[in-house]
Amino acid sequence: MLQISLCHRDILKDGAAYHVARANLTNARPKALHDHDFPELLWIQNGKVRQVFADRKITLTEGDLLFVRPDHAHALQGVGEKAMVVSVTLHPDTVAGLGRRHPELSGQLFWSDASEPVIVKRDSRKLAELNRAALRLERAPRTALEAEAFLLPLLAELTQDVLPQAPSETPPAWLAEACLAAQDPAVFRQGAAGFVRLTGRAHPHVSRTARRFLGQSPSEFINSLRMDFAARRLSGTEDPLPEIAADCGIPNLSHFHKLFRAHHGETPHQFRKRFQRNLVQPA
């Protein structure tokens, strides 16, 4: 596939240290890969996005946050409707300076030597925080100070999250596989019973193992997935609440409200109003 190179001098005008952009992606197949001479922070705001490399493709979903280094050649393609991304172009000197001053960042995120962009998952709350920070960033003077004020809290949090840990025990493979498969709405709509069926094991054994390794019962784990899914729908669409609740597998609206408030600390209406008022919207 054809490959093109982008230059920060063409994007960062008049001494700007960063540039914020938003785009709704079409389903058209990319005609070329691109790399660039600057680091880029990119996240999926709505829908699904296909990230295309020279030899493979991966699917990204809402909340996926990518740390793209200059040598990462890729392309992006929307999958279905409402695929939206937010991108922050960063001056190379800003990121290089952070790396020099903060050795804790070595080998992490922008400073990783991975052959593809590092991807970190943000839940609905963290995605809302990121969008509010991006909105402030877009309105601020485009200085290195503002870029660092945006980056440092995020980097400090994520570096703690992604530093390798040495757990005393490793979850069994069957539980890890079931947790991954349960991210699919077709699975979590079935509730805890669907999660247990995935494991092929008895419900009491699954419950004991889930509490040991997840700190949650199967029902609590599934409901957390449902409420994160509901939050993404509330923040990124105008879909009616009964439809969202049904898509979560909870057609009883009273029960849905109770679960959502317990998980997010506010009603679905309050969450949608607050988030969409502060959302960075495409032009």
C-alpha positions in Angstrom: 0.0 0.0 0.0 1.1 3.5 -0.7 2.7 5.4 2.2 2.8 9.1 2.8 4.6 11.2 5.4 3.1 14.2 7.4 5.2 17.0 8.8 4.4 18.9 12.0 5.4 22.2 10.4 2.4 21.9 8.0 0.0 21.4 11.0 1.5 23.4 13.9 1.5 27.0 12.5 2.9 30.1 14.2 4.9 28.3 16.8 1.9 26.2 18.1 2.9 23.3 20.4 -0.1 21.2 19.6 -3.3 21.0 17.5 -6.6 19.3 18.3 -8.7 17.8 15.5 -11.8 15.7 15.4 -13.1 13.7 12.5 -16.1 11.4 11.6 -14.6 8.6 9.6 -16.2 7.0 6.6 -16.3 3.3 5.7 -14.2 4.0 2.6 -11.1 1.8 2.4 -7.9 3.8 3.0 -5.8 4.4 -0.1 -2.6 4.9 1.7 -0.8 4.5 5.1 0.7 7.5 6.7 3.5 8.2 9.2 4.7 11.5 10.5 7.5 13.3 12.2 5.5 14.1 15.4 3.9 12.1 18.2 0.1 11.9 18.1 -2.4 11.2 20.8 -5.6 9.6 19.3 -8.7 8.2 20.9 -12.0 6.7 19.6 -14.8 8.8 20.8 -17.8 7.0 19.1 -18.3 3.8 17.2 -15.7 1.4 15.9 -12.6 2.2 13.9 -10.4 -0.2 11.9 -6.7 0.6 12.3 -4.9 -0.6 9.1 -1.2 -1.6 9.0 0.9 -2.9 6.2 0.3 -6.5 7.1 -2.8 -6.6 9.3 -5.9 -4.8 10.7 -7.3 -4.4 14.2 -10.6 -3.0 15.4 -10.7 -0.2 17.9 -13.8 0.7 20.0 -15.0 3.7 22.1 -12.5 4.6 24.8 -9.4 3.2 23.0 -6.5 5.7 23.5 -3.5 5.4 21.2 0.0 6.7 21.6 1.3 7.0 18.0 5.0 7.5 17.6 6.5 9.1 14.4 7.6 5.8 13.0 4.2 4.1 13.3 2.7 3.9 9.8 -1.0 3.2 9.8 -4.4 4.3 8.5 -7.9 4.6 10.0 -11.2 3.5 8.6 -14.7 3.8 10.1 -16.7 0.7 10.8 -20.4 1.1 10.6 -22.0 4.5 11.5 -20.9 7.3 13.9 -17.2 6.5 13.9 -15.5 9.5 15.5 -11.9 10.1 16.5 -10.2 12.9 18.4 -6.5 13.6 17.6 -3.9 15.7 19.3 -0.8 16.5 17.2 2.1 17.3 19.5 5.3 19.1 18.8 8.2 16.6 18.9 10.2 18.8 21.3 7.4 18.8 23.8 7.3 15.0 24.1 11.0 14.7 23.9 11.4 17.2 26.8 8.9 15.3 28.9 10.9 12.1 28.4 14.2 13.7 29.4 12.8 15.3 32.5 10.8 12.3 33.7 12.7 9.0 33.5 9.7 7.1 34.8 8.2 7.4 31.3 11.0 5.4 29.8 9.7 2.4 27.9 6.1 3.5 28.4 3.4 5.0 26.0 5.1 7.4 23.6 8.5 6.2 24.8 7.8 2.5 24.2 9.7 0.6 21.5 6.6 -1.3 20.4 6.3 -1.7 16.7 2.6 -0.5 16.8 0.9 2.3 18.9 0.4 1.5 22.5 -3.4 1.2 23.2 -4.9 2.0 26.6 -8.6 1.5 27.3 -10.5 4.3 29.0 -13.9 3.6 30.6 -16.8 6.0 30.3 -15.7 8.1 33.2 -12.1 8.4 32.1 -13.3 9.1 28.5 -15.5 11.9 29.8 -12.5 13.4 31.7 -10.3 13.2 28.7 -12.8 15.0 26.5 -13.2 17.8 29.1 -9.4 18.2 29.2 -9.3 18.2 25.4 -12.0 20.9 25.3 -10.0 23.1 27.7 -6.9 22.4 25.6 -8.5 23.5 22.4 -9.6 26.8 23.9 -6.2 27.6 25.5 -3.2 29.3 24.0 -1.4 26.6 22.0 1.8 26.8 24.1 4.1 24.0 25.4 2.9 24.9 28.9 -0.7 24.1 28.0 0.3 20.9 26.2 2.2 19.7 29.3 -0.7 20.7 31.6 -2.9 18.4 29.5 -0.4 15.5 29.1 1.2 15.2 32.6 -1.9 14.2 34.6 -2.8 11.6 32.0 0.8 10.3 31.7 1.2 10.0 35.4 -2.0 8.0 35.8 -1.4 5.8 32.8 2.3 5.1 33.7 1.1 3.8 37.1 -1.5 1.6 35.3 0.7 0.1 32.7 3.9 -0.5 34.7 4.3 -4.3 34.9 3.0 -5.8 38.1 3.9 -9.1 39.7 0.7 -10.6 40.9 1.0 -13.4 43.4 -1.5 -15.5 41.4 -2.5 -15.5 37.7 -6.2 -15.9 36.8 -7.0 -19.2 35.1 -7.1 -19.0 31.4 -10.8 -19.9 31.2 -11.7 -16.9 33.4 -9.6 -14.5 31.4 -11.1 -15.8 28.1 -14.6 -15.4 29.5 -14.0 -11.9 30.7 -12.7 -10.9 27.2 -15.7 -12.6 25.5 -18.1 -10.9 27.8 -17.2 -7.5 26.4 -19.5 -8.4 23.5 -23.1 -7.0 24.0 -24.5 -10.3 22.7 -22.9 -11.9 25.8 -23.5 -9.4 28.6 -27.2 -9.0 27.5 -27.6 -12.6 28.9 -26.5 -11.5 32.3 -24.4 -13.6 34.8 -25.9 -16.8 33.4 -24.5 -16.1 30.0 -21.1 -15.4 31.5 -21.1 -18.6 33.4 -22.1 -20.6 30.3 -19.0 -19.2 28.6 -16.8 -20.8 31.2 -18.3 -24.3 30.9 -18.0 -24.6 34.7 -20.5 -24.8 37.5 -21.9 -21.5 38.8 -20.6 -21.8 42.4 -17.1 -22.5 41.1 -17.2 -19.5 38.7 -18.5 -17.3 41.5 -15.8 -18.3 43.9 -13.1 -17.8 41.2 -14.5 -14.5 40.1 -14.5 -13.1 43.6 -10.9 -14.3 44.1 -9.5 -12.8 41.0 -11.9 -10.0 40.0 -13.1 -8.9 43.4 -16.6 -9.2 42.0 -19.4 -11.7 41.6 -20.3 -12.7 38.0 -23.4 -10.5 38.3 -21.4 -7.5 39.5 -18.8 -7.9 36.7 -21.5 -8.2 34.0 -23.4 -5.2 35.3 -20.3 -3.1 35.3 -19.9 -4.0 31.6 -23.5 -3.1 30.9 -23.3 0.2 32.7 -20.1 1.2 30.8 -21.8 0.3 27.6 -24.9 2.3 28.6 -22.7 5.3 29.4 -21.0 5.2 26.0 -24.4 5.1 24.3 -25.7 8.0 26.4 -22.7 10.2 25.8 -22.2 9.4 22.1 -25.8 9.0 20.7 -29.3 10.4 21.0 -30.8 6.9 21.3 -33.8 6.8 23.6 -33.2 5.4 27.1 -35.6 2.4 26.8 -33.7 1.3 23.7 -30.3 1.6 25.5 -31.6 -0.3 28.6 -32.9 -3.1 26.4 -29.6 -3.3 24.5 -27.9 -3.8 27.9 -30.2 -6.7 28.6 -32.2 -4.8 31.3 -35.6 -3.9 29.8 -36.9 -3.0 33.3 -36.2 0.8 33.4 -36.5 1.1 37.1 -33.8 -1.6 37.6 -31.7 0.0 34.9 -31.9 3.4 36.6 -30.9 1.8 40.0 -27.9 0.1 38.5 -26.7 3.1 36.5 -26.9 5.4 39.5 -25.0 2.9 41.7 -22.3 2.6 39.0 -22.0 6.2 37.9 -23.3 8.2 40.8 -26.0 10.0 38.8 -29.1 9.2 36.8 -28.8 8.4 33.1 -30.5 11.8 32.2 -28.0 13.7 34.4 -25.1 11.8 32.9 -26.2 12.5 29.3 -26.9 16.2 29.9 -23.5 16.7 31.7 -21.4 14.8 29.2 -23.0 16.0 26.0 -22.8 19.7 27.2 -19.0 19.3 27.6 -18.3 17.0 24.7 -15.8 18.0 22.0 -18.1 17.8 19.0 -16.9 17.6 15.4 -17.2 20.8 13.3 
